[in-house]
Amino acid sequence: MAHQDYQSILDVTVHCANECEHCEDACIGSMPECARVCRDCAQICWTSGAYISRSSRFIPLILRSCIEICEACAAECEKHSENPHCQKCAEACRRAIEQFYKVATVAGVA
């Protein structure tokens, strides 16, 4: 697939990484486990974005890992309903997961 074919998934990936980093910063002192999983999720999203931006043939495989980590991040953040930043992070992860599944399923790795 050409780069332009991946633009929407790249946008979702960057948005998720940004929300995870914001949540990590907000949780670092009071909720270390949430901060850790957000850091991992942001990192895999940034890595996925790099693969997407260069239209790598490994995008579906990278996104499979990203799905697993985004699932863990969303589940952790959803535990903290009192924190709007956690809820925004969980929502961004869920949106990303939905898009990642589409690509991974088409490629036959989901």
N, C-alpha and C positions, 0 to 999 in steps of 0.2 A: 504494500500500500504506500501511496505517496504521502509526503509530510502533511499536505492539506487535509488528507483523509483522517488524520489523527488530531486535528486542531481542537476539537471539542473535548476529547479525552485528555489532551495536554492541559487545557484550561481547568478541568475538574481536578486533575492531579496537582497542579500548582495551588489551586484553592484549598485543597485538603492539606497540603504541606503547610501552607500559611496558617490555617486554623489550628493545626496540631502544634505548631511552634508557639502560637499565641496562648494556647491552653497550657502547654508545658511551662511557659514563663509564669503564668498565673498560679499553677499548682506546685511549683518546685519546692516551696517552703512548707506547705501544709499537707500536700497529698503526693508523696514521692513516687508511689507506684503509678499514679496517673501521669505524672510528669515523665517517668521513664518510658511508658508505652507510647506517649505522644511523641517523644523524641525519636523512638524507633520508627514510628509511623511517618513522621516528617521526613526522616532520612530515606526510607524506602520510596516515598512519593517523589522526593527530589531525584533519586536515582532513576526511578521509572520515567520521570520527565525527560531526563537526559537521553534515555533509550528512545523515547517517543520522538523527541526533537530531531534525532538523526535517522528516524525510520528504520531502526534496527530490526533485523529478522527475529530477534529474541524478545520482542515486546510481549507477546503472549505469555512466555515463560516468566518474565519479570513480573508481569501483572498478576500471575497466579500467586506469587509470594506476597505481592502487595495486597491482594485480597485478604489473605490470612492475617496479615499484620493490621490492616485497616479494621477487620472484624474484631480483633482483640482490643484495638483502641476504642472503637465505638462502644463495645460492651463495657469497658472500664469507665469511659466518660458518662455513659448512660446511668451509672450508679450514683452519679453526683447531680441529681436533678435540681439541687439548690444553686448550682453554679451555671449561669448563662453561658460562660465561655466553654464549659464542658459540653453543654447541649449543642452549641454551634459546632464544636469539633465533631461530636457524634453524628450530627446531620451531614457534615461535609464528608465524613468517612462513608456513611451509608450511600450518599450520592455517587461517590467515587467507586464504591464496590459495585453498584449497579452498572456503571459504565464499563468497569474492568471486566465484569462477567461477560458482557456482550462481545468484547474483543477476544477474550479467552475461549469462549464457546465457539465462535466462528473459526478460531484456529484449532479447535479440538483438544484444548488442554484444560478445560474446566470440568 
